[in-house]
Amino acid sequence: MNVEIESSWKEQLAGEFEKDYFKELCDNVDRAYKDNQCFPPINLLFNAFNLCPFHNVKVVIIGQDPYPREGQAHGLSFSFDGGKPFPRSLNTIFKAISDDFKTPLPTNGKLTRWAEQGVLLLNSILTVQEKKPASHRKFGWECFTDAVIERLNDEREGLVFMLWGVKACKKASLIDADKHLVLEARHPAARPPKGGYTSTCDGHWPGCTHFSQANEWLFNRGNLPIEWQKSTQFRY
């Protein structure tokens, strides 16, 4: 696996690329892509980093692993390159944005427009075998993405971390909530828990206001908010 990653990230993560787990990870990925159909396309594996340099990051949205069908995943968590209909998770996200800002539903599922504004759309696991969700969960990706979060936590201030679902919420232990805004909710594709909410990772959807909360946080720190949908950054 060739690590073709944007220069600022290459500098920040240089130490990770030399570790034994990452070398094993590269071997696992090379073998998987040789033996099976895997996603995203290998040239888009670090797309989230290439579209959002380290010092441009304002918001981090953590997903699980890529969509496991051809023509859908392109290296950005929750982003969908397959036209319509959108996946359940993305429909839920778009409905929340529409409700939050009282704007029309977004019509394009490709979230490159968010990445270019400073939203790091980071999957915990960056690759997947066709039609087999979580098939690469033991490759070592989560060690790598933990390191990404730790670098952002340590070297940056005033970021927004959106943690959706139990697995993403576990990343909260890597984040200093005195420096950054940490927002938690259940995964947007998950059904409400039958036994009622027991934690913030069970709540929201619908009614999730993470997007306006993020924009208010950014605005109050002198940063340009994110245009989640047309005109949403001008709410304040």
N, C-alpha and C positions, 0 to 999 in steps of 0.2 A: 504494500500500500504506500503510494507516494503521498506525503503530507504536503499538499499544495494549499497552504493557508496564508492569509493576509499577513503582511510583515509585522505589524504591531502585535498580533497574536503569536506569531512565530517567536518573537522576542520574549513575550510574557511566559510562554509555555515551553521554552527551550529545554528546561530541566526535565519536563515530563517525557519528552520524546526520547530521552536517553535511558529511561527506567526500564527494567526488565519486563514489567507488566505491559508497557506500551509496545515493546518489540514483539511480545507474544500476541498482543492485540492485532498488530499488523499482519502477523502470520495467519491468525484466525480469519481476518477479513479477506485476505488474498485467497485463502482456501475456499471460503464460502462463495465468493464471487466467481471463482473458477468452476465450482461444482454445481452451483444452483443459480437460479434467477434471484437477484437480490436488489434491494432498493435503499436509498435513491441511486441513480446512476453514479458510478464511481467518481466521475469528475465533479459531481455536486455534493460530495460527502461533507465538505467543510463550507458549504454555501452560506450558512448562517454567520460564520466568522468573516468570510470574504466580503459580505454585504454590510457588515457592521463592525468596523475596526474597534479595537479595545477602548480607546479614549472617546469614541462616539457613543458608547452604550449609555442609555438612560433607563431602559426598562429591560428586565429579563423575564421571559415567559418560558416556563419549563414544561415540556411535554414528556411523553413516555418513549415511544419509538416510532419510526416512520410508518406512513400508510403502506400496507403490504400488497398493493396491487399496482400493476404497470400504469405509467402515465399519471400518477398521483403525487408521490413524494418527490420533493426537489431540494431537500436539505434544510428546510425550515419547519420547526414544530408547528403543527396545526394547519400550516399552509397547504393548499390543495390546488394542484396543477391539472386537474382532470375535468374542468368545466362544471356542469351541473348534472345531477343534484349534488349538493355538498354533503360531506359526512355529518353524522349526528353532532359530533363535538363542535364542528365549525358553525353549523346552524345555530347551536345554542349560544356560542360566542357572539355571533352576529346579532342574534335577537337581543342579547343583553346590551350590546352597544347601541342598538336602535332604541331600546327602552331608556337607557341611561341618558342619552343625549337628545331624545325625541327627533331622531333623524331617520330617513328611509333605510331599509335593510341594505347592506352592501351587496353588490351583485357580482363581484369578482373574488374568487376564493384564493387567489394567489397573493400572499402577504408580503411580497417583495417591497411594497410601498411602506410597510411598517419598518422592515429591516433597515431601509435606507434613511429612516428618521431616527434611528438609534434604538430599535427594539431587537434585542438578541433573542431569536426564536430557537431555543436550545432544547433538543431532545436529550433525555438522559442516556439513551442508547441511540447511536447514530445510524445503525444499519438494521436491516431485517430481511429475512427470506420471504419470497413470494407466498402470500396466503397463510403465513405462519407468524402472527403477532408475538412479540417477545422472544422470538427464536434465537436472537443473538444476545440474550441477557447475561450470558456467562462469558462473553468475550473479553470483558475488561473495560467496556465503554464507561461504565458508571464511575470507575476510578478517575478516568480522564475528565469527565464532566464535573465531578466533585472538585477537581483541581481548577477547572475554569471558574467555578463559583467562588472558590477560595481566593483566587487571584483578584477577581472583581471586588470581593468583600474587603480584601486587605489594601488594595491599591487605589480604590475609588471611594467616593463618598456621595451620599444622596441619591443612590439608585433605588429603583422600585423592582422588587422581586414578586412576581405572581406565581404562587405555588398552588397548583390545582390537582387534587387527588392525594391519596395517602402516600404514594411513593414520592411525589414532588414535595409534599409537606415535610418529609424526612430531611430534605435539604435545608430546612430552617436552622438546623443546628450548626450549619456552616456560615450563617449570616449574622452579623452584628446588628441587631434591631435598633441600637442607639445611633447607628450611622446611616442605616437604610430603612426604607419602608417595605415591610413584609406583609403581603396580602395572601390569605389562604381561602380556599373553597374546595368543594368536592370537584372531581374531574367533570368537565362539561358533557361527557358522554355517559356519565353515571346516573342511575336512577336515584331518587331520594331514598335514604335509608328507612326501612320499614319500622324500625324501632325508635325513630326520631333522631334528632341531631345530638351527637355526643361530643363533637368538637367542631372547630371552625373548618376543618377539612371535610365535614359532612354538609356544610351549609351552602347557601346561595344557589344560583341557577334554578329558576329565573330570579331576577331581581339583583343580580350581581352588579355592583357599581365600582368594580375595580378600576375601570377605565377612567371614569371621572375622578376617582380618588388619586390615581396616578397623575393625571393632568394637574390637579390642584397642588399636589406635592411638588411637581416639577416647576409649576408656575411660581409658587411661593419661594422657590430657591433660585429664581431668575433664569430658569431654563425654558426653552420653547416647548410647550406641551406637544403631545403626539396627535396627529390628525388621524384618528381611528376611522373616521368616516367624514365625509365632506363637512367642513366648518366646525368639527367638534373641538378643535383647539382654541376656539374663540369664546368658549363658554365663560371664561373668567374675565 
